[in-house]
Amino acid sequence: MFDFKIKKDFRVRLGRDKNFVLLGVAFHLSIVYLCVLYIYGTKGPVILNQSLRFDVPTAIEYIIKSALPIAALVPIIKAKKHFLLVSIIVLPAILMGYRGTSVLALVSYLVTLWYINGCKDRLSTTKSNRNKTYYFLGVICFLIVFTGFYLRRTGSSELATVDVLIDIYFDYNSPFLYLIIPFYLGFKETIGLSNKLISENITNNINDYPLFFADLFTILPGERLAAGQTLGKIFGTVEGGGLTPGLLGGLYIDYGLYTFLFLIGMGGGFKLVIIQAYRNLLFIPVYTLLLTQYIHLFHRGFLKPEYVTSLFIVVFYFLMLNKIKIYKK
């Protein structure tokens, strides 16, 4: 809605003399992998039976997911050969069955890489090579969602098989349906729930506080239902996980027509973050993380503590990087 003149920062100060930051990343990742080993040793192979992830302690879940914000920093803390580091960062979440957040971590890396390549005076790779990187990671994102969906369906006796789902939702059968059904069901859940929440004027009669903020209360002492679990009790679920109505439904259930005020405020906040990102190249990962977290929020519909903790993590690394004065004007 508003256009501002931004003094852009085109100085290249990326991927050099960042060894102490990489050392901090290595220590961070070692803790994450120890947590994954602990869960696999006590609970079993979660990736093969993804219902096991509902028994993972919340603290350990957040520790494992805490590695994902680092993906947005990779193009800045490492000049080239990003693939190995990005894989190490995303693998723990994949092993725990966190498909959506894993994909968004890869997207945050891609968005940072795209911004950085657009701001560099001299590009170290050709445009065709950069496009190959984008396409390759796009395929990886698809495979994470695709294989995770099928592993979850084959490892759970409570969930309907893919063949049954296709018979229910489609009046024909085609190999193409097996490719799109993971995405079809994801969008169907959010759109369908938002539609019912609005058209039937369903209200939150279980929690004493707004459902949009309910997950923030789960970190307090005592037992409290998460927002998705609350919505699951309202609509009914088979497994222990919750339901995701999308941002429109997640806000509308408590705030009704005032929902649009939240959306306008979020848009204005993003504009301010974009301005800061163009003024300081090192701030770009903070912006891309906010962007990908918002995509996740838009799909999920409820504010999660990990959105806040992820922001703290990426800001912490941003402050570390700002201590480095290695660029030339």
Secondary structure, DSSP 8 states (H G I E B T S, - for coil): --------------SSS-HHHHHHHHHHHHHHHHHHHHHHHHT--TTTSGGGGGGS-HHHHHHHHTTGGGGGGHHHH-SS--HHHHHHHHHHHHHTT-HHHHHHHHHHHHHHHHHHHHH-SS-SS-HHHHHHHHHHHHHHHHHHHHHHHHHHHHS-SSS--HHHHHHHH-SS--HHHHHHHHHHHHHHHHHHHHHHHHHTT----S-SS-GGGHHHHTTSSS----HHHHHHHHH--SSSS----HHHHHHHHHHGGGHHHHHHHHHHHHHHHHHHHHH-GGGHHHHHHHHHHHHHHHHH-S--HHHHHHHHHHHHHHHHHTT------
